[in-house]
Amino acid sequence: MRAFAYERPTRLDDAIALIDGHGPDARPLAGGTDLIIRLRDGSLRPRIVVDVKGVAELDAEIREEDGFLAFGALTTMTDIVVDGRVGRDYPALAEAALFVGSVQIRNRATLVGNMCNASPAADTSPALLVYGARIVATGPSGTRRVPLDEFFVRSGVTTLARGELVQAIELPRPTGRRGSVHLRRTRRRGHDLASVTLACAVTPDGVTRLAYGSVGPRPVLVLDDTGLLADPTAPAADKVRRLEMLFAGASPSPTSMRASPQYRLAMLHVLGLRAVATAIERLASGASQ
């Protein structure tokens, strides 16, 4: 591990000034579950690490405000798993958070860090996308809100501007019933990175939202407003053809060690059909949002 400077500011303005002043040579530290690994293996060599855990304006709260459920910058995966409001209204997110690493990792890993790391395999990205999440970013020019679908660029790259920190993630509160689910495929059970991640949400008006990851440079959100996928009586063959159209942009890496492109694409369609069926069942039962 190469030597680096370490700062632990207590004010958001100071943290922003440090990150803005050092640009790409600075890295913020919150949970650190990705950062520490990359520091150790040498794939990331910042000149300064800015520890934001002591910043007064950043917190680990999950709070309701202005029609949104907001997750603070320090909210961990464990916080999400045990929160009753998340389990009730955003079950796909609760299911996704439960798959992140081990118990020890979930106790440290933050939802905001999972997004800022911008891994195509991030478990929580598809669920956040189908629920319409937005990023609250604060920097030298003030605070702005960015739809999560506009936040990702490619693996490891987001639309954060120089000096910006993500202060929170906001999810719109549900205005009606919906059925939703998170599914993933890995090489083995346990703490493996996913070969395919997928979330699905179905609403009574027949709209189906699907988001998938690990099969391209960034997570992708697609929408079916024809009513076909949400129709429990529609033939499976018709749904398969519709999913093929929606997943046409999937482009798995041919160099990945976790699974071949052919396998990932096949599993994407399998999980898509399975997720739609489960979301329809949950919508009909009213057991979850």
N, C-alpha and C positions, 0 to 999 in steps of 0.2 A: 504494500500500500504506500503510495507516494504521500509525502507530508502535505498538509493543507492548513490554512488558517481556520479558526473556529470562532464564531460569534453567536451570542445568545441574547438578542435584543428583547426588550420588554414592551416596546411600542411598535405598532404596525408601521408608522411612518419611518421608523429607524430600520425595520426589516426591509421595507421597500427600497429605501435609500441604499442599503448594502447590496441588494440584489441588482438594482439598477446600475449602481456604480461599477460593479464587476461584470455585468452582462453574462455572457455564456460561461465565464469562469466561476460563477457562483451557483450553488445548489441549495435549495431549502431542505431542511430536515424536520419531519413531523413524526410519522411512524418509523420510517427508515428501513422498512423491510425489503425494499428494492434497492435503495441507495447504498446501504451498507454492503450488500452483496457486490454491487458494481464497483464500489471503492476497493474492496478486497481483491477482486479479480482483475482490476486495472482497466476495465472497459470504460470507466468514467474517472477523469482526473481533474476535478475542480481545484481552483486555487483557494477557494473559501467555501465552507459549509455554514449556512445560516440556520441555526436551530430556532424554530418558530414556536416551540411548545410553551415558552414563557411569555408570548405576546398577549397582552391583556385583551386585545380586540378579537382574538381567535379563541374558540372554545370547542367543547365536545358535545354541546347540547343538540338535541333534536326537538325543535320547537315549531308550533303552528303560528303562522303569521300571514295575513293578507291573502288568504286563499291558497297558501302553499304550506308544505311541510319542509322545513329547512334543516339541513344537516351542517353543523359547524365544521370548520376545517380540521378539527381534531377528533371528529366522530369516528370511532373504530368500527370494524366489522362486528365485533361482539356487541357493541351498543345497538347496532341495527338488528341483530338476531334477536335480542331480548326485548326490543321495544314493541309493545302491543299494538300500537298504531300502524307500524310498518307491517307487521304480520297480518293485520286485518285488512288494510287498504292497499298495500303494495307487496303481496305475498311473493311475487317473482323476485323482488329485491331481497327479501328475507332469505329465500331459498338460495339465491346466488351468493349472498354474504356467508352463508353457512358452508359453502364449498371452498372458500378462500383459505388455502394453507391448512395449518394445524390450529389447535386452540391457542397456542402461544402466539402464532402469527396473527390470528384474528384479534387478539388482545392488543396488538400494536398497530396493525395495518389500518390506515384511514381510508375512508371512501374517497375523499378529495385526492389523496395520493394515488389511489388506484386509477383515477381519471387522468391526473397530470402525468403519470408514467406513460399513458397512451399506448399500452400494449394491446395489440389486436386480440389477445387471449384473455384480457381482463374479464373475470366472471361477472362483475356487476354492471359493465357497460350496456349489454343488451337490455337488461331490465330497466335501467335508467332511461334508455332511448325509447322504449315502448310506452313509458309513463310520461314522456315529454319533459324530461329534466332540463334545467338550465343552470349554467355556471355563473356564480357571482365573483367577478374578478376585480381586484382593487390594485391600482398602480399609481405612478406619478401623475397621470392625467385624470385620476378619480376612479369611480366605480362604474362598472358596466355589467350587463347581464347578457349572456351568450347562450343560445340554445345548444344543448350538448351535441346535436347532430352537426353543428357548425364549429364545434370546438376541436374535433379530431381532424388531423391532416393525414398522417401516416404513422407508422410505428415510431414511437418516441417523440413525435412532433405534434404540437397543438397550435392553436391560434392565439395563445397568450402572448402579449406584447412584452417587450423588455421591461423588467422591473415589476411586472404584475404578479400578484399572489392570488390564489383562489381562496376567498374568504368563506364561501358556503356553496352548497348545492341545493337547489330548490325543486320540489316536485309539486305540480298542481294537485290540489285536493280533488278527489273524485266527485263528480257531479251526479253520478248515477251508478247503476250496477255494471260490473264487468267481470269477466273471468280471465285470469292470467296465470302464467307458469314460467319457470326457468328450467331448462334442460341443458345437459352438457355431455360430451363424450370424451373419455380419456383412454390412455393405453392401459391403465390399471386403476383399481380403487385406491383412494388415499389422497396424497397431496400433490398429485401430478398436474401439470399444466394441461389445459383442455385442448383436444384436437378440434373440437367444434363447441361453441357456446351458442345458445339460442333462447330468446324469450318471446312470448306471444301474449297478446291481450285481445280479447273479443268483447264487443259491446252489443247491446240489444238492437242497435240500428243496423247491424250486419257488417260493421267495419272491423277488419282484423289488422292489427299492427304486429309486425314481426321484426325482430332485430337479431342479427347474428354476428359472430366474431370467430377469430382463428382461421378464417378462410380468405384472407386478403390483408391489405396493409392497414386497415382500420375497421372498426365495427360499422355495420351498415343497417340502416332502418328502411323497411319497405312497408307499403300499405296496400291492402286489398279492400276496395270499397264497392266491389261488385256484389257482395253478399254471398258469393259462392263458398268461400272457406268457412264462413260462420254458419252455413246451413247444415244442420245435423243430418238432413236427408239427402244431401248432394252425393252423387257417386264418388267413391274414393279416386277412381281414375281421373275424373274431372279436376279434383283437388290436386292431384299429383301434377297434372299439366299446368295448373295455375301456379303452383309452387315453382315449377321449372322456369316459368316466366319471371317470377319475382326474384329468384335466386340466380338469374342469368349473369349478374355482375360478380358473382363469387369467383375469386382467383387465388386459390391456395398456393403457398410457396412450394416450388419443386425441390427446394433444398432443406426443408424442415426434416428433423430427425423423428418427430413425433408421429407422423402419418403421411402417406402419399397423398397427392392431390386427388387422385381418383377415389380413395377411401373417404377423404374429408367431404368431397362433394356428395358421395352416396349417403354418408351419415347426416349431412345437412338436410337432405330431403327426407330421410327417415325421421329425424328429430322434428322437422317442420310439420309433418303429418301428425306425429304423435302429440306435439304441443298444441296444435289446433284442436284436436279431439279432447285433450285434457281441459283446455280453456273453455270449450263449449260445455263440457260437463260441469265445470265449476260455475259458469254463468247460470246454467239451468238450476243447479242446486242452491245457489245463493250462499254457498259456504265461504266464498272468498271474493275479494274485489278484483 
